[in-house]
């Protein structure tokens, strides 16, 4: 049963979502994975998991990520590739059969500005455009000016 939030309502456990993720051109799965990884990194920070250079690292096997996010291992691997390409994650191999050391990365201000402007052909985005040739048939458009889809009249109380 759901309950309303009141002034002194105790918040349920949650994971932080950095605002820069809203403008990142990565898939939603990669964004959710980053949020989970950030939570793991915070736990490692509290437990003083530091490498020789003082950087916080964590270990999170792919099969465990897949289980925790209810996704396949392939989906998790693809999302991790997106995060590495977007420079939000660094993986350091620990050897054959051992999980990688993972480092969460934060974009600098210049990278945040670039992601806010955006590039429509980045990973997780679909490119839209007609580069010559015929358009593919579409049941919603018609060359007929009397098309019922274009000339539909509706009243104020009626929904489209």
ChimeraX commands (.cxc) that place a marker at each C-alpha (Angstrom):
marker #1 position 0.00,0.00,0.00 radius 0.5
marker #1 position 1.35,3.43,-0.94 radius 0.5
marker #1 position 1.65,6.24,1.56 radius 0.5
marker #1 position 1.87,9.99,1.19 radius 0.5
marker #1 position 5.03,11.88,2.04 radius 0.5
marker #1 position 4.77,14.12,5.10 radius 0.5
marker #1 position 7.14,16.62,6.68 radius 0.5
marker #1 position 8.89,14.01,8.85 radius 0.5
marker #1 position 8.59,11.00,6.56 radius 0.5
marker #1 position 11.73,8.89,6.55 radius 0.5
marker #1 position 13.07,8.52,3.01 radius 0.5
marker #1 position 13.54,5.01,1.61 radius 0.5
marker #1 position 17.06,3.99,0.58 radius 0.5
marker #1 position 18.05,5.62,-2.70 radius 0.5
marker #1 position 20.99,6.03,-5.04 radius 0.5
marker #1 position 22.27,9.45,-6.12 radius 0.5
marker #1 position 21.92,10.50,-9.76 radius 0.5
marker #1 position 24.33,13.20,-10.89 radius 0.5
marker #1 position 22.67,15.90,-12.98 radius 0.5
marker #1 position 25.23,15.58,-15.77 radius 0.5
marker #1 position 23.76,12.16,-16.58 radius 0.5
marker #1 position 20.56,13.84,-17.78 radius 0.5
marker #1 position 22.46,15.30,-20.75 radius 0.5
marker #1 position 24.81,12.38,-21.42 radius 0.5
marker #1 position 24.26,10.72,-24.75 radius 0.5
marker #1 position 24.27,7.18,-23.41 radius 0.5
marker #1 position 21.49,4.64,-23.09 radius 0.5
marker #1 position 19.21,4.56,-20.06 radius 0.5
marker #1 position 20.68,1.18,-19.12 radius 0.5
marker #1 position 24.15,2.73,-19.06 radius 0.5
marker #1 position 22.83,5.61,-16.93 radius 0.5
marker #1 position 21.23,3.24,-14.44 radius 0.5
marker #1 position 24.41,1.15,-14.35 radius 0.5
marker #1 position 26.48,4.28,-13.67 radius 0.5
marker #1 position 24.17,5.17,-10.77 radius 0.5
marker #1 position 24.62,1.67,-9.31 radius 0.5
marker #1 position 28.38,1.83,-9.83 radius 0.5
marker #1 position 28.49,5.22,-8.13 radius 0.5
marker #1 position 26.78,3.66,-5.12 radius 0.5
marker #1 position 29.38,0.87,-5.07 radius 0.5
marker #1 position 32.17,3.45,-5.33 radius 0.5
marker #1 position 30.75,5.36,-2.35 radius 0.5
marker #1 position 30.75,2.13,-0.32 radius 0.5
marker #1 position 34.37,1.50,-1.33 radius 0.5
marker #1 position 35.21,5.08,-0.35 radius 0.5
marker #1 position 33.77,4.49,3.13 radius 0.5
marker #1 position 35.74,1.23,3.42 radius 0.5
marker #1 position 38.99,2.90,2.24 radius 0.5
marker #1 position 39.47,0.79,-0.89 radius 0.5
marker #1 position 42.23,2.89,-2.41 radius 0.5
marker #1 position 44.90,2.02,-4.94 radius 0.5
marker #1 position 48.54,3.13,-4.72 radius 0.5
marker #1 position 47.62,6.57,-6.11 radius 0.5
marker #1 position 44.82,7.18,-3.59 radius 0.5
marker #1 position 42.01,6.60,-6.12 radius 0.5
marker #1 position 38.87,4.80,-4.97 radius 0.5
marker #1 position 38.24,1.52,-6.76 radius 0.5
marker #1 position 35.70,-1.23,-6.44 radius 0.5
marker #1 position 35.10,-4.74,-7.70 radius 0.5
marker #1 position 31.71,-5.66,-9.09 radius 0.5
marker #1 position 31.54,-8.82,-11.24 radius 0.5
marker #1 position 29.43,-8.63,-14.40 radius 0.5
marker #1 position 27.25,-11.58,-13.41 radius 0.5
marker #1 position 26.42,-9.78,-10.15 radius 0.5
marker #1 position 25.62,-6.53,-11.98 radius 0.5
marker #1 position 23.34,-8.48,-14.33 radius 0.5
marker #1 position 21.56,-10.13,-11.41 radius 0.5
marker #1 position 21.19,-6.87,-9.46 radius 0.5
marker #1 position 19.82,-4.98,-12.48 radius 0.5
marker #1 position 17.74,-7.88,-13.82 radius 0.5
marker #1 position 19.54,-7.67,-17.17 radius 0.5
marker #1 position 21.59,-10.10,-19.23 radius 0.5
marker #1 position 25.38,-10.17,-19.01 radius 0.5
marker #1 position 25.54,-9.02,-22.65 radius 0.5
marker #1 position 23.39,-5.98,-21.89 radius 0.5
marker #1 position 25.62,-5.10,-18.94 radius 0.5
marker #1 position 28.77,-5.48,-21.05 radius 0.5
marker #1 position 27.30,-3.19,-23.72 radius 0.5
marker #1 position 26.37,-0.59,-21.09 radius 0.5
marker #1 position 29.87,-0.79,-19.63 radius 0.5
marker #1 position 31.36,-0.21,-23.10 radius 0.5
marker #1 position 29.20,2.91,-23.38 radius 0.5
marker #1 position 30.42,4.16,-20.01 radius 0.5
marker #1 position 34.05,3.54,-20.92 radius 0.5
marker #1 position 33.59,5.29,-24.27 radius 0.5
marker #1 position 31.90,8.24,-22.54 radius 0.5
marker #1 position 34.87,8.37,-20.11 radius 0.5
marker #1 position 32.65,7.73,-17.09 radius 0.5
marker #1 position 34.26,4.40,-16.13 radius 0.5
marker #1 position 37.74,2.92,-16.22 radius 0.5
marker #1 position 38.38,-0.82,-16.07 radius 0.5
marker #1 position 41.75,-2.22,-14.97 radius 0.5
marker #1 position 42.18,-5.96,-15.61 radius 0.5
marker #1 position 43.31,-7.97,-12.60 radius 0.5
marker #1 position 44.24,-11.10,-14.51 radius 0.5
marker #1 position 42.60,-14.07,-16.15 radius 0.5
marker #1 position 39.47,-15.24,-14.35 radius 0.5
marker #1 position 39.48,-12.34,-11.91 radius 0.5
marker #1 position 37.06,-9.38,-12.00 radius 0.5
marker #1 position 38.34,-6.01,-13.17 radius 0.5
marker #1 position 39.09,-3.14,-10.86 radius 0.5
marker #1 position 36.57,-0.43,-11.64 radius 0.5
marker #1 position 37.07,3.29,-11.23 radius 0.5
marker #1 position 34.16,5.70,-11.46 radius 0.5
marker #1 position 35.02,8.88,-13.38 radius 0.5
marker #1 position 33.40,12.30,-13.39 radius 0.5
marker #1 position 33.44,14.50,-16.49 radius 0.5
marker #1 position 35.16,17.86,-16.22 radius 0.5
marker #1 position 33.22,21.04,-16.93 radius 0.5
marker #1 position 34.26,21.11,-20.61 radius 0.5
marker #1 position 32.94,17.57,-21.20 radius 0.5
marker #1 position 29.68,18.46,-19.44 radius 0.5
marker #1 position 29.21,21.41,-21.77 radius 0.5
marker #1 position 29.78,19.21,-24.84 radius 0.5
marker #1 position 27.24,16.64,-23.66 radius 0.5
marker #1 position 24.70,19.40,-23.01 radius 0.5
marker #1 position 25.02,20.55,-26.65 radius 0.5
marker #1 position 24.86,16.98,-27.83 radius 0.5
marker #1 position 25.68,15.06,-30.95 radius 0.5
marker #1 position 22.64,13.17,-32.30 radius 0.5
marker #1 position 24.70,10.25,-33.60 radius 0.5
marker #1 position 26.33,9.23,-30.30 radius 0.5
marker #1 position 25.75,5.83,-28.69 radius 0.5
marker #1 position 22.19,5.39,-27.48 radius 0.5
marker #1 position 20.78,7.94,-29.92 radius 0.5
marker #1 position 19.11,7.34,-33.24 radius 0.5
marker #1 position 20.12,9.34,-36.25 radius 0.5
marker #1 position 17.22,10.89,-38.12 radius 0.5
marker #1 position 17.44,12.16,-41.62 radius 0.5
marker #1 position 16.91,11.40,-45.26 radius 0.5
marker #1 position 20.14,11.41,-47.20 radius 0.5
marker #1 position 18.64,11.12,-50.66 radius 0.5
marker #1 position 16.61,8.41,-52.27 radius 0.5
marker #1 position 13.01,7.56,-51.59 radius 0.5
marker #1 position 11.50,7.67,-48.17 radius 0.5
marker #1 position 10.41,4.38,-46.75 radius 0.5
marker #1 position 6.67,3.82,-46.78 radius 0.5
marker #1 position 4.91,5.01,-43.68 radius 0.5
marker #1 position 1.31,4.29,-42.84 radius 0.5
marker #1 position 0.95,7.68,-41.12 radius 0.5
marker #1 position 1.87,9.89,-44.05 radius 0.5
marker #1 position 0.29,10.10,-47.41 radius 0.5
marker #1 position 0.72,12.15,-50.55 radius 0.5
marker #1 position -3.07,12.34,-50.75 radius 0.5
marker #1 position -4.24,15.76,-49.54 radius 0.5
marker #1 position -7.52,14.22,-48.37 radius 0.5
marker #1 position -5.80,11.88,-45.97 radius 0.5
marker #1 position -7.92,11.27,-42.90 radius 0.5
marker #1 position -4.79,11.44,-40.75 radius 0.5
marker #1 position -3.95,15.00,-41.76 radius 0.5
marker #1 position -7.44,16.46,-41.97 radius 0.5
marker #1 position -8.94,15.05,-38.83 radius 0.5
marker #1 position -11.20,17.58,-37.14 radius 0.5
marker #1 position -11.99,17.23,-33.49 radius 0.5
marker #1 position -14.03,19.04,-30.91 radius 0.5
marker #1 position -12.61,20.67,-27.80 radius 0.5
marker #1 position -13.69,17.90,-25.39 radius 0.5
marker #1 position -12.61,15.11,-27.70 radius 0.5
marker #1 position -9.13,13.63,-27.36 radius 0.5
marker #1 position -7.01,12.92,-30.40 radius 0.5
marker link #1:1,2 radius 0.2
marker link #1:2,3 radius 0.2
marker link #1:3,4 radius 0.2
marker link #1:4,5 radius 0.2
marker link #1:5,6 radius 0.2
marker link #1:6,7 radius 0.2
marker link #1:7,8 radius 0.2
marker link #1:8,9 radius 0.2
marker link #1:9,10 radius 0.2
marker link #1:10,11 radius 0.2
marker link #1:11,12 radius 0.2
marker link #1:12,13 radius 0.2
marker link #1:13,14 radius 0.2
marker link #1:14,15 radius 0.2
marker link #1:15,16 radius 0.2
marker link #1:16,17 radius 0.2
marker link #1:17,18 radius 0.2
marker link #1:18,19 radius 0.2
marker link #1:19,20 radius 0.2
marker link #1:20,21 radius 0.2
marker link #1:21,22 radius 0.2
marker link #1:22,23 radius 0.2
marker link #1:23,24 radius 0.2
marker link #1:24,25 radius 0.2
marker link #1:25,26 radius 0.2
marker link #1:26,27 radius 0.2
marker link #1:27,28 radius 0.2
marker link #1:28,29 radius 0.2
marker link #1:29,30 radius 0.2
marker link #1:30,31 radius 0.2
marker link #1:31,32 radius 0.2
marker link #1:32,33 radius 0.2
marker link #1:33,34 radius 0.2
marker link #1:34,35 radius 0.2
marker link #1:35,36 radius 0.2
marker link #1:36,37 radius 0.2
marker link #1:37,38 radius 0.2
marker link #1:38,39 radius 0.2
marker link #1:39,40 radius 0.2
marker link #1:40,41 radius 0.2
marker link #1:41,42 radius 0.2
marker link #1:42,43 radius 0.2
marker link #1:43,44 radius 0.2
marker link #1:44,45 radius 0.2
marker link #1:45,46 radius 0.2
marker link #1:46,47 radius 0.2
marker link #1:47,48 radius 0.2
marker link #1:48,49 radius 0.2
marker link #1:49,50 radius 0.2
marker link #1:50,51 radius 0.2
marker link #1:51,52 radius 0.2
marker link #1:52,53 radius 0.2
marker link #1:53,54 radius 0.2
marker link #1:54,55 radius 0.2
marker link #1:55,56 radius 0.2
marker link #1:56,57 radius 0.2
marker link #1:57,58 radius 0.2
marker link #1:58,59 radius 0.2
marker link #1:59,60 radius 0.2
marker link #1:60,61 radius 0.2
marker link #1:61,62 radius 0.2
marker link #1:62,63 radius 0.2
marker link #1:63,64 radius 0.2
marker link #1:64,65 radius 0.2
marker link #1:65,66 radius 0.2
marker link #1:66,67 radius 0.2
marker link #1:67,68 radius 0.2
marker link #1:68,69 radius 0.2
marker link #1:69,70 radius 0.2
marker link #1:70,71 radius 0.2
marker link #1:71,72 radius 0.2
marker link #1:72,73 radius 0.2
marker link #1:73,74 radius 0.2
marker link #1:74,75 radius 0.2
marker link #1:75,76 radius 0.2
marker link #1:76,77 radius 0.2
marker link #1:77,78 radius 0.2
marker link #1:78,79 radius 0.2
marker link #1:79,80 radius 0.2
marker link #1:80,81 radius 0.2
marker link #1:81,82 radius 0.2
marker link #1:82,83 radius 0.2
marker link #1:83,84 radius 0.2
marker link #1:84,85 radius 0.2
marker link #1:85,86 radius 0.2
marker link #1:86,87 radius 0.2
marker link #1:87,88 radius 0.2
marker link #1:88,89 radius 0.2
marker link #1:89,90 radius 0.2
marker link #1:90,91 radius 0.2
marker link #1:91,92 radius 0.2
marker link #1:92,93 radius 0.2
marker link #1:93,94 radius 0.2
marker link #1:94,95 radius 0.2
marker link #1:95,96 radius 0.2
marker link #1:96,97 radius 0.2
marker link #1:97,98 radius 0.2
marker link #1:98,99 radius 0.2
marker link #1:99,100 radius 0.2
marker link #1:100,101 radius 0.2
marker link #1:101,102 radius 0.2
marker link #1:102,103 radius 0.2
marker link #1:103,104 radius 0.2
marker link #1:104,105 radius 0.2
marker link #1:105,106 radius 0.2
marker link #1:106,107 radius 0.2
marker link #1:107,108 radius 0.2
marker link #1:108,109 radius 0.2
marker link #1:109,110 radius 0.2
marker link #1:110,111 radius 0.2
marker link #1:111,112 radius 0.2
marker link #1:112,113 radius 0.2
marker link #1:113,114 radius 0.2
marker link #1:114,115 radius 0.2
marker link #1:115,116 radius 0.2
marker link #1:116,117 radius 0.2
marker link #1:117,118 radius 0.2
marker link #1:118,119 radius 0.2
marker link #1:119,120 radius 0.2
marker link #1:120,121 radius 0.2
marker link #1:121,122 radius 0.2
marker link #1:122,123 radius 0.2
marker link #1:123,124 radius 0.2
marker link #1:124,125 radius 0.2
marker link #1:125,126 radius 0.2
marker link #1:126,127 radius 0.2
marker link #1:127,128 radius 0.2
marker link #1:128,129 radius 0.2
marker link #1:129,130 radius 0.2
marker link #1:130,131 radius 0.2
marker link #1:131,132 radius 0.2
marker link #1:132,133 radius 0.2
marker link #1:133,134 radius 0.2
marker link #1:134,135 radius 0.2
marker link #1:135,136 radius 0.2
marker link #1:136,137 radius 0.2
marker link #1:137,138 radius 0.2
marker link #1:138,139 radius 0.2
marker link #1:139,140 radius 0.2
marker link #1:140,141 radius 0.2
marker link #1:141,142 radius 0.2
marker link #1:142,143 radius 0.2
marker link #1:143,144 radius 0.2
marker link #1:144,145 radius 0.2
marker link #1:145,146 radius 0.2
marker link #1:146,147 radius 0.2
marker link #1:147,148 radius 0.2
marker link #1:148,149 radius 0.2
marker link #1:149,150 radius 0.2
marker link #1:150,151 radius 0.2
marker link #1:151,152 radius 0.2
marker link #1:152,153 radius 0.2
marker link #1:153,154 radius 0.2
marker link #1:154,155 radius 0.2
marker link #1:155,156 radius 0.2
marker link #1:156,157 radius 0.2
marker link #1:157,158 radius 0.2
marker link #1:158,159 radius 0.2
marker link #1:159,160 radius 0.2
view
